Amino acid sequence: MNTTESVFNVIRELILELKDDEIENITLESTIEALDLDSLDFVEMQVVVRKTLGVSMDPKAFASGDISTLQALCDYILGLTQAAQAPA
């Protein structure tokens, strides 16, 4: 089962690869804007999340502005994984 910490670790590692930032600069409170993530970064994130966590993110989730922090992103992904694991 995925936890906030496990999802955050996946996202943080990806951001470290994409942005060559320092690990201590990337926290759950970090904003998407402050991390300077662009649309190509979001596409890469969607691919990694699908391969690593087994869920597909809606591309519109970022465009809507509802996901403004890494905490919100982790919560969104956790919601997707819980929905995918729910019995039909």
ChimeraX attribute file (.defattr): number of C-alpha atoms within 10 A of each C-alpha:
attribute: neighborCount
match mode: 1-to-1
recipient: residues
	/A:1	8
	/A:2	12
	/A:3	13
	/A:4	14
	/A:5	12
	/A:6	14
	/A:7	20
	/A:8	21
	/A:9	14
	/A:10	16
	/A:11	19
	/A:12	19
	/A:13	13
	/A:14	17
	/A:15	20
	/A:16	14
	/A:17	10
	/A:18	14
	/A:19	12
	/A:20	10
	/A:21	13
	/A:22	9
	/A:23	11
	/A:24	6
	/A:25	12
	/A:26	19
	/A:27	14
	/A:28	16
	/A:29	12
	/A:30	15
	/A:31	18
	/A:32	17
	/A:33	10
	/A:34	10
	/A:35	15
	/A:36	9
	/A:37	14
	/A:38	11
	/A:39	11
	/A:40	10
	/A:41	15
	/A:42	16
	/A:43	13
	/A:44	14
	/A:45	18
	/A:46	17
	/A:47	16
	/A:48	17
	/A:49	19
	/A:50	13
	/A:51	11
	/A:52	11
	/A:53	18
	/A:54	13
	/A:55	20
	/A:56	16
	/A:57	18
	/A:58	10
	/A:59	12
	/A:60	9
	/A:61	13
	/A:62	16
	/A:63	11
	/A:64	9
	/A:65	10
	/A:66	12
	/A:67	17
	/A:68	16
	/A:69	19
	/A:70	21
	/A:71	19
	/A:72	17
	/A:73	22
	/A:74	22
	/A:75	17
	/A:76	15
	/A:77	22
	/A:78	20
	/A:79	13
	/A:80	17
	/A:81	18
	/A:82	13
	/A:83	12
	/A:84	13
	/A:85	10
	/A:86	7
	/A:87	6
	/A:88	5
